[in-house]
Amino acid sequence: MRMIENASEVLITPLEKFRKEQIGAAKDAKKKYDKETEKYCGVLEKHLNLSSKKKESQLQEADSQVDLVRQHFYEVSLEYVFKVQEVQERKMFEFVEPLLAFLQGLFTFYHHGYELAKDFSDFKTELTISIQNTRNRFEGTRSEVEALMKKMKENPHEHKNISPYTMEGYLYVQEKRHFGTSWVKHYCTYQRESKRITMVPFDQKSGGKGGEDEAVTLKSCTRRKTDTIEKRFCFDVEAVDRPGVITMQALSEEDRRLWMEAMDGREPVYNSNKDSQSEGTAQLDSIGFSIIKKCIHAVETRGINEQGLYRIVGVNSRVQKLLSILMDPKTATETDTEICAEWEIKTITSALKTYLRMLPGPLMMYQFQRSFIKAAKLENQESRVSEIHSLVHRLPEKNRQMLHLLMNHLAKVADNHKQNLMTVANLGVVFGPTLLRPQEETVAAIMDIKFQNIVIEILIENHEKIFNTVPEAPASNSQLLLSRKKSTESKPPSCSERPLTLFHTAQPNEKQENRNSIINSSLESVVSSNANSFLNSNSAPQPSLNSSDLELEVIKPNRPNSLPQNPSPTSPLSPSWPMFSAPSSPMPTSSTSSDSSPIRSVAQFAWLLVAFAASVGFPRFPPLHLPFPWHPARTLPSTV
């Protein structure tokens, strides 16, 4: 090995020395020879050109000079030949000898390598076998690893790495400096049980840890508002044992969501009134109604057919300018309902929505929001409308008037949806988050947005009924609503909308005439299967229906004024027995035997089943002949 390292000294240096000393000297001799040859040839030509007419002395002198130059030329020629001969002879040993020395060292190395190879032959054989076995194992497990990789790609959540930490990964932590702030990369871990967050600075350039570890106890975690920081995917962490707020930046939106779920993070609290430059100036007063009426008048007269109405927003600066003009007490008058034509329709619609957002509270009020959402989640459409109808009339008078004004306008907009493309559903999407603005922007509030839209859709579609009629009073806690009052302006109720009322008449001919009704055909089997239980329960002072969750109030008939004061006994509208339902107190013992008969109890139960079936939208079936009288003027309740 050392011979190879000294190859330059053994081979290159002698050859370089031979080239410089010997071959270089031969080159110098050749140059000298060429120079003398040229000189000799020149003197010889000059001598031959001498004229024979010159003096003898001159000719002899020229001959002697030529002889002198010739002699010197011969000497230089001999020296050159001698040097060439010397180089040729030296080349045979001074050039070959270093090559031989190098080859000798190389052969020595090979021989030494052979000896080492012979000594390590057994180890080489064992290593070869190990390599072959490793290759075979690799080929055998490669397919298994590929299959596992495919499974992990298809279901990454099922193959998570088992870790003692609830969440871990890289986060950028905002650190305050003397001049501004900087974001430092940390490797963070979090344990939900102990609420401990560990932050280890990580320097990518140095390839590892770049500072001391820091561990804090989590107090709260809140998503950072986008408009309060330039960075994306940020959230704030408050620690028990460290003052101030720690602002962290995740690697992506999904990564931030996972960190916030692990830390039980919450959404920030938005208060648009505080963020608004016009805090406290938007009110439901005469100016507020004037602004909304002006905007509605401008939209209905100039742009109700404009596509994307209320969906396309105007330029914010122009919207604010228009609002400042409309909200100026000096220029805002109730008599002036015109907005200058220079303002675009999208600017006017944006001003209307912005004014509604600037109110101290949403138009449908914070305290009723959960009730509106629950009403929108009811499965039955009639129940939704009825519940929202009741809630609207619980709003303050000004809120209800403003909502009435707005819904009438939106109904007109929806009537022109073929031109403006704004259907009831689209208007619900636009106005739902505005009229039912949540007090806090939580995840639950975001999930309720679709139900907010449903509430607005119901208000638009049923605005005449909701705002022009008095809501029906609830009959019980189980949301079984029976009508007590009919509006004289409304249409006659249909069979499925009128409340259930039963009469007992003593006229046999009336019994025969009023047998036919639209009742579920399966009711007969239900009545027969429950008759025995009602027979036993009917002997008790308290009726069996009072023990269940389904309760009904005693309903007094609201007879039309057109009915005669003393109807005939045979009139179907003048029952000889009072109406009955499941009472809230024991039936009086002085009642007629028909009141306490098993048929009456079974009938009550049957009618309740029919009422419930109609309210939840069960299909209608052929009539069932019942063994008890009923009044055809009143049938099934509209809501449950």
PyMOL commands that set and color helices and strands:
alter all, ss='L'
color gray80, all
select helices_A, chain A and resi 2-5+7-48+56-119+121-154+156-159+226-228+253-262+272-275+286-302+316-326+345-357+366-376+381-392+397-415+417-420+424-435+443-447+449-461+463-468+508-513+523-538+544-547+598-615
alter helices_A, ss='H'
color red, helices_A
select strands_A, chain A and resi 167-176+181-191+196-203+208-209+214-223+234-239+245-249
alter strands_A, ss='S'
color yellow, strands_A
deselect
rebuild
show_as cartoon
